[in-house]
Amino acid sequence: MKIASIFKSINGEVCHDHQGSICGFIRLAGCNCSCQYCDTKKFQKKDSGIDMNTDEIIKAVQILQCQTVTITGGEPLVQKKALLDLIMKLYKTHHVSIETNGSIEIPISWGSYVNSFVIDYKCSSSGMKSKMKLKNYVNARYDDFIKFVIANRKDFDDAVALIKRVQKQRHDYFLLKWCFSPMFINVDFGIRPFTLFQWINEEPVLNTTTPIINVQIHKMIEME
């Protein structure tokens, strides 16, 4: 696999083991998207990483001494075949979360090995909205998280439109975890979290759900 880095930090965003939990990260190199606000541009190209086999990766994770592992990128599903081999071994000893950009269909069978998927839905400000796969959101489990990065009202409207599309296909849409992340660039928010709260509070389709405002706390406390 092409690995950008393996390190110990905290889960700064939503996941199975909660924000703030101490975690080992496996950051894969290579991404099929190029979002306008990407904060890991240096890992978009696959050759930005180093080659490691599954056993080498697991050994590096064990050194971190973390019960929880988050696999991120880049885009992990770009390396789907090798990733499956990795998570089939990791899940036996660790809680596993995978952060994915929503543009590659998630195999339903992987649910046995992954505690939670954090599935982005790229809104208009990303420039990648057309790449999103509706099946990822329709098939999301109760332990998964659907995440929107919100820079402006247009992005919020995109998020609401996606929720309404899922509502038409799932009567239990209100049980899914809908997460709204105010865009955070450098040291400032692109939109005030309280403004986002107001929009959520005023949106009828969200009244029966439990929406989550997902602030990137690892950036706020200056951690990787």
N, CA, C and O of each residue as an XYZ file, in Angstrom:
896
protein
N       0.836     -1.195      0.000
C       0.000      0.000      0.000
C       0.871      1.245      0.000
O       2.002      1.217      0.484
N       0.350      2.329     -0.538
C       1.041      3.609     -0.488
C       0.599      4.345      0.775
O      -0.563      4.729      0.908
N       1.536      4.535      1.695
C       1.248      5.129      2.992
C       1.909      6.510      3.093
O       3.104      6.663      2.844
N       1.107      7.497      3.460
C       1.650      8.843      3.661
C       2.276      8.963      5.045
O       3.377      9.494      5.191
N       1.565      8.466      6.066
C       2.104      8.527      7.428
C       1.277      7.645      8.356
O       0.107      7.365      8.093
N       1.903      7.214      9.439
C       1.244      6.488     10.521
C       1.640      7.196     11.808
O       2.829      7.330     12.098
N       0.662      7.652     12.582
C       0.984      8.496     13.732
C      -0.104      8.397     14.794
O      -1.186      7.862     14.555
N       0.211      8.927     15.969
C      -0.719      8.935     17.098
C      -1.228     10.351     17.315
O      -0.452     11.307     17.331
N      -2.541     10.474     17.481
C      -3.130     11.797     17.690
C      -4.475     11.617     18.402
O      -4.649     10.671     19.169
N      -5.414     12.514     18.152
C      -6.766     12.363     18.655
C      -7.736     12.368     17.479
O      -7.455     12.953     16.433
N      -8.860     11.721     17.657
C      -9.931     11.843     16.673
C     -10.525     13.242     16.810
O     -11.271     13.525     17.747
N     -10.187     14.102     15.871
C     -10.663     15.478     15.940
C     -12.057     15.653     15.392
O     -12.660     16.714     15.548
N     -12.585     14.602     14.739
C     -13.919     14.683     14.150
C     -14.735     13.459     14.554
O     -14.243     12.563     15.238
N     -15.989     13.442     14.117
C     -16.887     12.353     14.474
C     -16.340     10.995     14.036
O     -15.735     10.865     12.972
N     -16.567      9.989     14.878
C     -16.206      8.616     14.548
C     -16.812      7.713     15.610
O     -17.413      8.196     16.570
N     -16.660      6.416     15.444
C     -17.239      5.432     16.347
C     -16.806      5.650     17.789
O     -17.612      5.486     18.705
N     -15.551      6.015     18.004
C     -15.021      6.147     19.366
C     -15.007      7.590     19.876
O     -14.379      7.889     20.891
N     -15.695      8.469     19.174
C     -15.957      9.834     19.628
C     -14.790     10.801     19.424
O     -13.620     10.416     19.433
N     -15.152     12.056     19.242
C     -14.159     13.119     19.141
C     -13.348     13.194     20.431
O     -13.873     13.022     21.531
N     -12.055     13.456     20.263
C     -11.176     13.589     21.422
C     -10.529     12.304     21.872
O      -9.624     12.332     22.705
N     -10.977     11.154     21.333
C     -10.389      9.882     21.739
C      -8.984      9.733     21.156
O      -8.730     10.100     20.008
N      -8.083      9.191     21.964
C      -6.718      8.936     21.511
C      -6.756      7.847     20.441
O      -7.465      6.850     20.582
N      -5.996      8.044     19.383
C      -6.181      7.184     18.211
C      -4.896      7.053     17.407
O      -4.087      7.979     17.342
N      -4.725      5.890     16.798
C      -3.674      5.712     15.813
C      -4.228      5.985     14.423
O      -5.308      5.510     14.073
N      -3.496      6.742     13.645
C      -3.943      7.094     12.290
C      -3.072      6.419     11.245
O      -1.847      6.378     11.358
N      -3.734      5.891     10.226
C      -3.051      5.413      9.027
C      -3.529      6.311      7.899
O      -4.681      6.235      7.472
N      -2.636      7.158      7.425
C      -2.997      8.058      6.330
C      -2.463      7.494      5.025
O      -1.253      7.380      4.829
N      -3.389      7.140      4.129
C      -3.004      6.587      2.835
C      -2.760      7.709      1.828
O      -3.395      8.763      1.883
N      -1.840      7.464      0.922
C      -1.538      8.442     -0.120
C      -2.394      8.171     -1.352
O      -2.734      7.025     -1.648
N      -2.734      9.236     -2.061
C      -3.496      9.118     -3.291
C      -4.959      9.436     -3.094
O      -5.596      8.907     -2.183
N      -5.502     10.302     -3.947
C      -6.919     10.665     -3.875
C      -7.456     10.895     -5.283
O      -6.744     11.386     -6.159
N      -8.707     10.537     -5.486
C      -9.346     10.720     -6.787
C     -10.125     12.031     -6.865
O     -10.750     12.323     -7.884
N     -10.087     12.817     -5.796
C     -10.725     14.136     -5.787
C      -9.672     15.210     -5.544
O      -8.560     14.917     -5.103
N     -10.032     16.446     -5.836
C      -9.140     17.582     -5.570
C      -9.998     18.737     -5.055
O     -10.219     19.729     -5.749
N     -10.471     18.581     -3.831
C     -11.377     19.567     -3.239
C     -10.683     20.922     -3.087
O      -9.487     20.997     -2.802
N     -11.450     21.973     -3.280
C     -10.911     23.331     -3.200
C     -10.282     23.609     -1.843
O      -9.277     24.315     -1.757
N     -10.868     23.058     -0.780
C     -10.424     23.373      0.576
C      -9.555     22.268      1.181
O      -9.316     22.274      2.389
N      -9.083     21.334      0.379
C      -8.321     20.194      0.890
C      -7.165     20.654      1.779
O      -6.404     21.552      1.417
N      -7.048     20.020      2.951
C      -5.962     20.374      3.865
C      -4.839     19.338      3.847
O      -3.924     19.397      4.668
N      -4.909     18.392      2.913
C      -3.830     17.409      2.754
C      -3.447     17.278      1.280
O      -3.268     16.173      0.769
N      -3.324     18.414      0.613
C      -3.016     18.414     -0.823
C      -1.728     17.656     -1.148
O      -1.607     17.060     -2.218
N      -0.775     17.681     -0.228
C       0.514     17.037     -0.516
C       0.396     15.518     -0.609
O       1.325     14.846     -1.055
N      -0.759     14.974     -0.182
C      -0.960     13.531     -0.256
C      -1.953     13.130     -1.340
O      -2.385     11.978     -1.377
N      -2.321     14.047     -2.217
C      -3.288     13.718     -3.269
C      -2.703     12.748     -4.293
O      -3.419     11.892     -4.814
N      -1.425     12.872     -4.581
C      -0.793     11.980     -5.550
C      -0.346     10.691     -4.867
O       0.204     10.709     -3.766
N      -0.596      9.576     -5.546
C      -0.263      8.284     -4.956
C       1.227      8.151     -4.672
O       1.617      7.513     -3.694
N       2.060      8.747     -5.517
C       3.510      8.617     -5.315
C       4.026      9.497     -4.186
O       5.234      9.562     -3.959
N       3.117     10.182     -3.467
C       3.534     10.962     -2.307
C       3.756     10.076     -1.085
O       4.256     10.539     -0.060
N       3.384      8.804     -1.194
C       3.556      7.884     -0.075
C       4.688      6.901     -0.294
O       5.339      6.885     -1.339
N       4.905      6.077      0.732
C       5.921      5.025      0.639
C       5.219      3.668      0.625
O       4.113      3.532      1.146
N       5.857      2.676      0.033
C       5.283      1.331     -0.045
C       5.460      0.599      1.278
O       6.570      0.509      1.802
N       4.356      0.074      1.817
C       4.389     -0.758      3.017
C       3.415     -1.912      2.812
O       2.329     -1.723      2.265
N       3.801     -3.103      3.250
C       2.875     -4.220      3.172
C       2.026     -4.270      4.445
O       2.265     -3.523      5.394
N       1.039     -5.156      4.450
C       0.088     -5.207      5.558
C       0.779     -5.468      6.889
O       0.466     -4.808      7.880
N       1.694     -6.397      6.934
C       2.378     -6.726      8.186
C       3.190     -5.541      8.706
O       3.236     -5.301      9.912
N       3.821     -4.810      7.812
C       4.599     -3.625      8.230
C       3.679     -2.555      8.811
O       4.025     -1.900      9.795
N       2.516     -2.381      8.205
C       1.571     -1.384      8.689
C       1.057     -1.758     10.079
O       1.012     -0.916     10.976
N       0.677     -3.001     10.251
C       0.160     -3.450     11.547
C       1.229     -3.337     12.632
O       0.921     -2.959     13.762
N       2.466     -3.655     12.305
C       3.550     -3.516     13.269
C       3.722     -2.065     13.683
O       3.930     -1.774     14.861
N       3.637     -1.145     12.711
C       3.762      0.283     13.023
C       2.596      0.762     13.884
O       2.779      1.612     14.756
N       1.408      0.230     13.649
C       0.237      0.594     14.452
C       0.383      0.064     15.875
O       0.049      0.762     16.832
N       0.867     -1.139     16.020
C       1.036     -1.724     17.356
C       1.987     -0.908     18.220
O       1.799     -0.811     19.433
N       3.001     -0.324     17.606
C       3.951      0.513     18.352
C       3.257      1.719     18.974
O       3.678      2.204     20.024
N       2.181      2.212     18.323
C       1.456      3.385     18.822
C       0.672      3.084     20.093
O       0.355      3.994     20.859
N       0.358      1.817     20.321
C      -0.380      1.369     21.507
C      -1.734      2.087     21.638
O      -2.035      2.695     22.665
N      -2.530      2.000     20.581
C      -3.874      2.583     20.566
C      -4.890      1.494     20.265
O      -4.666      0.643     19.404
N      -5.994      1.526     20.972
C      -7.055      0.560     20.732
C      -7.840      0.902     19.475
O      -8.427      0.030     18.836
N      -7.840      2.196     19.129
C      -8.632      2.695     18.004
C      -7.724      3.069     16.845
O      -6.658      3.649     17.049
N      -8.143      2.739     15.634
C      -7.402      3.108     14.431
C      -8.354      3.806     13.457
O      -9.437      3.301     13.159
N      -7.935      4.963     12.974
C      -8.675      5.659     11.922
C      -7.847      5.635     10.651
O      -6.687      6.048     10.642
N      -8.451      5.151      9.585
C      -7.781      5.094      8.285
C      -8.321      6.240      7.446
O      -9.527      6.344      7.222
N      -7.427      7.091      6.986
C      -7.822      8.302      6.275
C      -6.919      8.500      5.068
O      -6.177      7.592      4.693
N      -6.973      9.665      4.465
C      -6.170      9.890      3.271
C      -5.851     11.349      3.056
O      -5.787     12.153      3.986
N      -5.650     11.660      1.763
C      -5.956     10.860      0.594
C      -7.366     10.288      0.627
O      -8.245     10.765      1.344
N      -7.542      9.257     -0.170
C      -8.801      8.519     -0.203
C      -8.508      7.025     -0.069
O      -8.004      6.411     -1.009
N      -8.819      6.431      1.093
C      -8.470      5.025      1.325
C      -9.010      4.059      0.275
O      -8.328      3.098     -0.081
N     -10.229      4.297     -0.229
C     -10.838      3.332     -1.138
C     -10.190      3.315     -2.525
O     -10.522      2.457     -3.342
N      -9.287      4.234     -2.803
C      -8.509      4.172     -4.043
C      -7.663      2.897     -4.054
O      -7.391      2.332     -5.113
N      -7.251      2.453     -2.863
C      -6.451      1.241     -2.726
C      -7.318      0.118     -2.133
O      -6.944     -0.515     -1.146
N      -8.453     -0.108     -2.740
C      -9.505     -0.951     -2.163
C      -9.040     -2.375     -1.847
O      -9.297     -2.872     -0.751
N      -8.374     -3.026     -2.769
C      -8.005     -4.423     -2.576
C      -7.051     -4.588     -1.391
O      -7.261     -5.448     -0.536
N      -6.005     -3.764     -1.346
C      -5.043     -3.845     -0.246
C      -5.673     -3.397      1.069
O      -5.340     -3.923      2.132
N      -6.578     -2.432      0.997
C      -7.248     -1.938      2.197
C      -8.085     -3.036      2.846
O      -8.093     -3.166      4.070
N      -8.782     -3.815      2.047
C      -9.583     -4.907      2.587
C      -8.707     -5.901      3.333
O      -9.069     -6.358      4.417
N      -7.572     -6.235      2.767
C      -6.648     -7.157      3.431
C      -6.207     -6.594      4.781
O      -6.085     -7.331      5.759
N      -5.970     -5.280      4.825
C      -5.519     -4.639      6.064
C      -6.612     -4.660      7.126
O      -6.354     -5.050      8.265
N      -7.834     -4.245      6.772
C      -8.876     -4.141      7.801
C      -9.341     -5.515      8.284
O      -9.799     -5.644      9.419
N      -9.229     -6.543      7.438
C      -9.612     -7.891      7.864
C      -8.681     -8.416      8.957
O      -9.050     -9.311      9.717
N      -7.484     -7.858      9.029
C      -6.549     -8.239     10.097
C      -6.652     -7.274     11.282
O      -6.587     -7.694     12.437
N      -6.811     -6.007     10.996
C      -6.851     -4.999     12.060
C      -8.069     -5.141     12.968
O      -7.964     -4.947     14.179
N      -9.226     -5.480     12.392
C     -10.459     -5.449     13.172
C     -10.455     -6.464     14.310
O     -11.230     -6.332     15.257
N      -9.603     -7.462     14.230
C      -9.546     -8.492     15.264
C      -8.978     -7.959     16.575
O      -9.236     -8.519     17.640
N      -8.210     -6.884     16.497
C      -7.555     -6.347     17.693
C      -7.824     -4.857     17.931
O      -7.455     -4.332     18.981
N      -8.461     -4.167     16.977
C      -8.656     -2.723     17.082
C     -10.070     -2.328     16.658
O     -10.727     -3.042     15.900
N     -10.527     -1.177     17.160
C     -11.703     -0.526     16.593
C     -11.243      0.217     15.347
O     -10.260      0.957     15.396
N     -11.932      0.030     14.245
C     -11.498      0.599     12.962
C     -12.547      1.562     12.423
O     -13.720      1.208     12.297
N     -12.118      2.784     12.104
C     -12.945      3.741     11.384
C     -12.260      4.088     10.074
O     -11.033      4.169     10.013
N     -13.038      4.291      9.036
C     -12.496      4.694      7.739
C     -13.159      5.991      7.312
O     -14.386      6.089      7.286
N     -12.346      6.989      6.976
C     -12.837      8.258      6.449
C     -12.748      8.211      4.929
O     -11.671      8.002      4.370
N     -13.883      8.406      4.265
C     -13.919      8.309      2.813
C     -14.653      9.501      2.211
O     -15.532     10.080      2.850
N     -14.294      9.867      0.985
C     -14.800     11.125      0.423
C     -16.162     11.009     -0.263
O     -16.692     12.013     -0.740
N     -16.732      9.821     -0.322
C     -18.077      9.655     -0.877
C     -18.141      9.412     -2.369
O     -19.227      9.211     -2.913
N     -17.012      9.426     -3.039
C     -17.004      9.311     -4.499
C     -16.810      7.885     -4.999
O     -16.945      7.621     -6.194
N     -16.492      6.961     -4.087
C     -16.281      5.558     -4.442
C     -17.268      4.721     -3.622
O     -17.381      4.901     -2.410
N     -17.970      3.818     -4.281
C     -18.991      3.034     -3.583
C     -18.356      2.137     -2.523
O     -17.389      1.422     -2.789
N     -18.919      2.191     -1.320
C     -18.415      1.406     -0.200
C     -19.007     -0.003     -0.280
O     -20.228     -0.151     -0.329
N     -18.172     -1.030     -0.294
C     -18.714     -2.406     -0.330
C     -19.500     -2.704      0.944
O     -18.973     -2.549      2.046
N     -20.736     -3.122      0.806
C     -21.586     -3.393      1.969
C     -20.971     -4.470      2.860
O     -21.113     -4.421      4.082
N     -20.291     -5.437      2.256
C     -19.717     -6.553      3.025
C     -18.634     -6.106      4.000
O     -18.308     -6.839      4.934
N     -18.075     -4.925      3.802
C     -17.020     -4.446      4.684
C     -17.528     -4.075      6.069
O     -16.734     -3.887      6.990
N     -18.832     -3.970      6.222
C     -19.403     -3.592      7.513
C     -19.007     -4.525      8.640
O     -19.031     -4.130      9.806
N     -18.644     -5.751      8.315
C     -18.235     -6.723      9.336
C     -16.877     -6.386      9.939
O     -16.548     -6.853     11.029
N     -16.092     -5.581      9.240
C     -14.722     -5.309      9.671
C     -14.497     -3.852     10.094
O     -13.438     -3.522     10.629
N     -15.476     -2.987      9.858
C     -15.301     -1.558     10.102
C     -16.363     -1.078     11.089
O     -17.559     -1.213     10.834
N     -15.919     -0.513     12.221
C     -16.870     -0.035     13.228
C     -17.677      1.152     12.741
O     -18.868      1.267     13.029
N     -17.017      2.035     11.999
C     -17.764      3.161     11.422
C     -17.060      3.691     10.189
O     -15.833      3.770     10.129
N     -17.869      4.051      9.212
C     -17.398      4.835      8.077
C     -17.800      6.287      8.325
O     -18.930      6.564      8.726
N     -16.885      7.196      8.090
C     -17.204      8.621      8.075
C     -17.229      9.012      6.605
O     -16.189      9.122      5.956
N     -18.444      9.221      6.094
C     -18.652      9.366      4.651
C     -18.902     10.832      4.324
O     -19.945     11.381      4.679
N     -17.963     11.454      3.661
C     -18.156     12.841      3.238
C     -19.214     12.931      2.137
O     -19.348     12.034      1.305
N     -19.945     14.017      2.154
C     -20.713     14.414      0.976
C     -20.159     15.763      0.567
O     -20.323     16.749      1.286
N     -19.507     15.815     -0.575
C     -18.846     17.028     -1.020
C     -19.871     18.010     -1.600
O     -20.496     17.733     -2.624
N     -20.034     19.136     -0.948
C     -20.985     20.160     -1.385
C     -20.337     21.064     -2.441
O     -19.193     20.845     -2.839
N     -21.075     22.070     -2.883
C     -20.652     22.877     -4.037
C     -19.284     23.519     -3.867
O     -18.519     23.588     -4.829
N     -18.956     23.992     -2.663
C     -17.695     24.706     -2.475
C     -16.477     23.820     -2.693
O     -15.375     24.320     -2.918
N     -16.672     22.501     -2.627
C     -15.554     21.576     -2.835
C     -15.161     21.474     -4.302
O     -14.003     21.205     -4.622
N     -16.133     21.690     -5.202
C     -15.914     21.474     -6.629
C     -16.033     20.017     -7.036
O     -15.800     19.683     -8.197
N     -16.391     19.141     -6.101
C     -16.435     17.696     -6.355
C     -17.832     17.108     -6.200
O     -17.979     15.886     -6.180
N     -18.844     17.932     -6.093
C     -20.205     17.452     -5.827
C     -20.667     16.420     -6.851
O     -21.356     15.467     -6.488
N     -20.309     16.584     -8.101
C     -20.786     15.684     -9.158
C     -20.236     14.266     -9.017
O     -20.756     13.345     -9.648
N     -19.210     14.073     -8.215
C     -18.596     12.752     -8.059
C     -19.250     11.903     -6.970
O     -18.917     10.726     -6.832
N     -20.160     12.465     -6.206
C     -20.719     11.753     -5.066
C     -21.607     10.586     -5.499
O     -22.334     10.683     -6.487
N     -21.540      9.475     -4.747
C     -22.314      8.264     -5.034
C     -23.475      8.158     -4.052
O     -23.266      7.941     -2.858
N     -24.698      8.312     -4.557
C     -25.880      8.317     -3.706
C     -25.992      7.035     -2.871
O     -26.448      7.081     -1.728
N     -25.585      5.911     -3.426
C     -25.702      4.631     -2.711
C     -24.981      4.647     -1.365
O     -25.418      3.989     -0.421
N     -23.888      5.390     -1.273
C     -23.150      5.436     -0.012
C     -24.001      5.983      1.124
O     -23.853      5.562      2.271
N     -24.875      6.901      0.819
C     -25.689      7.554      1.852
C     -26.979      6.773      2.093
O     -27.470      6.700      3.219
N     -27.512      6.202      1.042
C     -28.706      5.367      1.178
C     -28.391      4.101      1.971
O     -29.231      3.612      2.726
N     -27.175      3.568      1.797
C     -26.787      2.318      2.459
C     -26.088      2.529      3.796
O     -25.679      1.551      4.422
N     -25.935      3.758      4.254
C     -25.215      4.030      5.502
C     -25.870      3.314      6.681
O     -27.093      3.189      6.749
N     -25.031      2.848      7.610
C     -25.515      2.165      8.808
C     -25.711      3.181      9.934
O     -25.283      4.330      9.826
N     -26.355      2.748     11.005
C     -26.584      3.655     12.129
C     -25.277      4.062     12.805
O     -25.210      5.121     13.428
N     -24.231      3.227     12.688
C     -22.939      3.546     13.304
C     -22.037      4.386     12.401
O     -20.951      4.795     12.812
N     -22.483      4.640     11.181
C     -21.706      5.476     10.266
C     -22.061      6.947     10.459
O     -23.045      7.282     11.118
N     -21.243      7.817      9.872
C     -21.456      9.254      9.968
C     -21.430      9.844      8.559
O     -20.511      9.574      7.786
N     -22.420     10.632      8.236
C     -22.448     11.327      6.949
C     -22.086     12.783      7.215
O     -22.768     13.476      7.970
N     -21.017     13.234      6.594
C     -20.422     14.533      6.960
C     -20.455     15.516      5.800
O     -20.083     15.191      4.672
N     -20.903     16.712      6.103
C     -20.913     17.820      5.142
C     -19.950     18.906      5.631
O     -20.039     19.338      6.780
N     -19.042     19.344      4.776
C     -18.234     20.528      5.086
C     -18.972     21.738      4.534
O     -19.233     21.822      3.334
N     -19.305     22.668      5.410
C     -20.156     23.797      5.053
C     -19.360     25.095      5.057
O     -18.827     25.513      6.085
N     -19.289     25.725      3.882
C     -18.597     27.019      3.760
C     -19.574     28.177      3.648
O     -19.235     29.316      3.969
N     -20.797     27.884      3.190
C     -21.771     28.950      2.932
C     -23.166     28.355      2.856
O     -23.343     27.146      3.013
N     -24.167     29.214      2.613
C     -25.545     28.750      2.583
C     -25.793     27.757      1.447
O     -26.593     26.834      1.602
N     -25.124     27.933      0.318
C     -25.278     27.012     -0.803
C     -24.887     25.598     -0.387
O     -25.578     24.638     -0.730
N     -23.799     25.466      0.339
C     -23.375     24.154      0.824
C     -24.434     23.551      1.741
O     -24.743     22.363      1.643
N     -24.983     24.362      2.625
C     -26.012     23.866      3.535
C     -27.235     23.384      2.754
O     -27.811     22.342      3.068
N     -27.617     24.141      1.748
C     -28.759     23.735      0.913
C     -28.467     22.429      0.179
O     -29.363     21.603      0.006
N     -27.209     22.234     -0.259
C     -26.815     20.963     -0.882
C     -27.004     19.802      0.100
O     -27.496     18.736     -0.268
N     -26.608     20.029      1.348
C     -26.726     18.995      2.378
C     -28.190     18.630      2.609
O     -28.536     17.452      2.682
N     -29.040     19.638      2.722
C     -30.470     19.398      2.936
C     -31.062     18.633      1.751
O     -31.885     17.737      1.939
N     -30.645     18.984      0.532
C     -31.141     18.297     -0.657
C     -30.756     16.822     -0.641
O     -31.557     15.971     -1.028
N     -29.540     16.511     -0.197
C     -29.111     15.116     -0.109
C     -29.943     14.369      0.928
O     -30.360     13.237      0.686
N     -30.183     14.982      2.062
C     -30.986     14.331      3.114
C     -32.388     14.026      2.594
O     -32.934     12.963      2.887
N     -32.974     14.939      1.829
C     -34.309     14.716      1.270
C     -34.303     13.589      0.241
O     -35.284     12.855      0.117
N     -33.202     13.449     -0.495
C     -33.096     12.335     -1.458
C     -33.030     11.003     -0.715
O     -33.662     10.027     -1.120
N     -32.269     10.969      0.368
C     -32.186      9.741      1.165
C     -33.534      9.452      1.827
O     -33.949      8.297      1.915
N     -34.210     10.491      2.286
C     -35.524     10.336      2.911
C     -36.510      9.604      1.999
O     -37.341      8.831      2.475
N     -36.419      9.845      0.704
C     -37.329      9.211     -0.254
C     -37.068      7.716     -0.376
O     -37.944      6.966     -0.807
N     -35.858      7.276      0.003
C     -35.498      5.863     -0.149
C     -35.398      5.112      1.173
O     -35.362      3.882      1.194
N     -35.352      5.864      2.287
C     -35.242      5.229      3.602
C     -36.206      5.885      4.582
O     -36.084      7.076      4.865
N     -37.149      5.131      5.094
C     -38.080      5.694      6.057
C     -37.394      6.022      7.381
O     -37.894      6.832      8.161
N     -36.229      5.379      7.635
C     -35.495      5.587      8.880
C     -34.348      6.586      8.717
O     -33.391      6.564      9.492
N     -34.439      7.448      7.727
C     -33.357      8.418      7.466
C     -33.015      9.233      8.703
O     -31.873      9.660      8.875
N     -34.006      9.450      9.565
C     -33.825     10.308     10.741
C     -32.946      9.651     11.808
O     -32.512     10.311     12.752
N     -32.685      8.350     11.656
C     -31.809      7.650     12.600
C     -30.338      7.708     12.190
O     -29.461      7.324     12.964
N     -30.069      8.184     10.983
C     -28.686      8.294     10.519
C     -28.010      9.500     11.177
O     -28.675     10.431     11.630
N     -26.690      9.462     11.218
C     -25.919     10.528     11.859
C     -25.520     11.560     10.791
O     -24.590     11.344     10.014
N     -26.241     12.670     10.776
C     -25.986     13.757      9.828
C     -25.102     14.798     10.505
O     -25.492     15.395     11.508
N     -23.917     15.011      9.957
C     -22.901     15.828     10.624
C     -22.542     17.041      9.768
O     -22.288     16.916      8.570
N     -22.523     18.202     10.390
C     -22.273     19.456      9.682
C     -20.994     20.088     10.226
O     -20.909     20.441     11.402
N     -20.001     20.222      9.346
C     -18.693     20.747      9.745
C     -18.499     22.159      9.198
O     -18.402     22.332      7.983
N     -18.441     23.168     10.060
C     -18.117     24.505      9.558
C     -16.697     24.496      9.006
O     -15.765     24.064      9.685
N     -16.534     24.970      7.782
C     -15.207     24.941      7.168
C     -14.196     25.654      8.058
O     -14.442     26.759      8.542
N     -13.060     25.004      8.263
C     -12.005     25.546      9.117
C     -10.726     25.622      8.302
O     -10.138     24.592      7.970
N     -10.288     26.836      7.975
C      -9.087     27.044      7.166
C      -8.064     27.800      8.004
O      -8.350     28.862      8.557
N      -6.877     27.234      8.082
C      -5.799     27.809      8.890
C      -6.251     27.928     10.341
O      -6.303     26.919     11.045
N      -6.579     29.125     10.807
C      -6.956     29.302     12.212
C      -8.333     29.935     12.357
O      -8.652     30.482     13.412
N      -9.147     29.868     11.318
C     -10.434     30.543     11.396
C     -11.509     29.735     10.678
O     -11.214     28.942      9.784
N     -12.766     29.946     11.084
C     -13.897     29.285     10.459
C     -14.331     30.044      9.213
O     -14.356     31.274      9.198
N     -14.677     29.280      8.151
C     -15.239     29.899      6.960
C     -16.649     30.382      7.206
O     -17.134     31.300      6.546
N     -17.304     29.744      8.175
C     -18.640     30.156      8.590
C     -18.727     29.953     10.107
O     -18.167     28.995     10.640
N     -19.420     30.843     10.788
C     -19.524     30.759     12.239
C     -20.345     29.525     12.631
O     -21.420     29.306     12.073
N     -19.860     28.719     13.577
C     -20.629     27.548     14.009
C     -22.036     27.911     14.495
O     -22.972     27.136     14.299
N     -22.196     29.075     15.124
C     -23.523     29.443     15.604
C     -24.474     29.721     14.443
O     -25.665     29.421     14.530
N     -23.957     30.290     13.365
C     -24.781     30.500     12.175
C     -25.256     29.154     11.629
O     -26.413     29.009     11.234
N     -24.370     28.190     11.611
C     -24.718     26.844     11.155
C     -25.792     26.241     12.061
O     -26.738     25.616     11.582
N     -25.642     26.431     13.352
C     -26.665     25.964     14.301
C     -28.031     26.580     13.979
O     -29.049     25.889     14.020
N     -28.051     27.854     13.666
C     -29.315     28.523     13.355
C     -29.962     27.941     12.110
O     -31.174     27.724     12.083
N     -29.166     27.686     11.080
C     -29.708     27.094      9.854
C     -30.288     25.711     10.136
O     -31.376     25.376      9.668
N     -29.553     24.916     10.904
C     -30.019     23.572     11.254
C     -31.332     23.656     12.029
O     -32.274     22.911     11.759
N     -31.378     24.558     12.979
C     -32.551     24.704     13.832
C     -33.795     25.117     13.049
O     -34.916     24.793     13.441
N     -33.593     25.835     11.936
C     -34.710     26.354     11.145
C     -35.121     25.424     10.001
O     -36.097     25.702      9.304
N     -34.386     24.321      9.800
C     -34.656     23.432      8.665
C     -35.621     22.310      9.067
O     -35.266     21.476      9.899
N     -36.838     22.270      8.495
C     -37.848     21.283      8.901
C     -37.411     19.826      8.767
O     -37.732     19.018      9.638
N     -36.686     19.462      7.699
C     -36.325     18.058      7.498
C     -35.387     17.551      8.591
O     -35.258     16.342      8.788
N     -34.729     18.474      9.304
C     -33.809     18.082     10.372
C     -34.478     18.036     11.743
O     -33.854     17.629     12.723
N     -35.726     18.446     11.818
C     -36.396     18.523     13.119
C     -36.570     17.172     13.787
O     -36.591     17.090     15.015
N     -36.695     16.114     13.004
C     -36.877     14.773     13.573
C     -35.567     14.007     13.677
O     -35.561     12.861     14.127
N     -34.456     14.617     13.271
C     -33.144     13.967     13.343
C     -32.378     14.498     14.551
O     -32.862     15.367     15.276
N     -31.180     13.965     14.754
C     -30.281     14.497     15.776
C     -29.011     14.969     15.077
O     -27.988     14.288     15.142
N     -29.057     16.116     14.413
C     -27.887     16.590     13.664
C     -26.723     16.909     14.600
O     -26.911     17.259     15.766
N     -25.533     16.779     14.058
C     -24.303     16.989     14.828
C     -23.512     18.120     14.198
O     -23.272     18.109     12.991
N     -23.103     19.097     14.998
C     -22.148     20.102     14.524
C     -20.756     19.576     14.845
O     -20.404     19.374     16.007
N     -19.987     19.361     13.813
C     -18.714     18.639     13.898
C     -17.558     19.620     13.707
O     -17.176     19.928     12.578
N     -17.012     20.099     14.804
C     -15.902     21.054     14.758
C     -14.588     20.288     14.828
O     -14.445     19.375     15.641
N     -13.636     20.649     13.987
C     -12.354     19.934     13.923
C     -11.469     20.330     15.101
O     -10.650     21.243     14.992
N     -11.638     19.644     16.220
C     -10.954     20.072     17.431
C      -9.449     19.820     17.366
O      -8.689     20.488     18.067
N      -9.007     18.882     16.552
C      -7.565     18.660     16.454
C      -6.854     19.873     15.867
O      -5.709     20.154     16.221
N      -7.525     20.592     14.973
C      -6.927     21.806     14.423
C      -6.953     22.941     15.441
O      -6.029     23.752     15.508
N      -8.014     22.987     16.222
C      -8.152     24.057     17.199
C      -7.084     23.965     18.286
O      -6.670     24.979     18.847
N      -6.638     22.730     18.581
C      -5.585     22.572     19.602
C      -4.233     22.257     18.951
O      -3.289     21.826     19.613
N      -4.173     22.486     17.632
C      -2.926     22.417     16.871
C      -2.264     21.045     16.940
O      -1.081     20.922     17.255
N      -3.062     20.012     16.634
C      -2.530     18.656     16.492
C      -2.741     18.201     15.070
O      -3.613     18.717     14.370
N      -1.948     17.235     14.636
C      -2.062     16.709     13.270
C      -3.388     16.010     13.077
O      -3.666     15.502     11.991
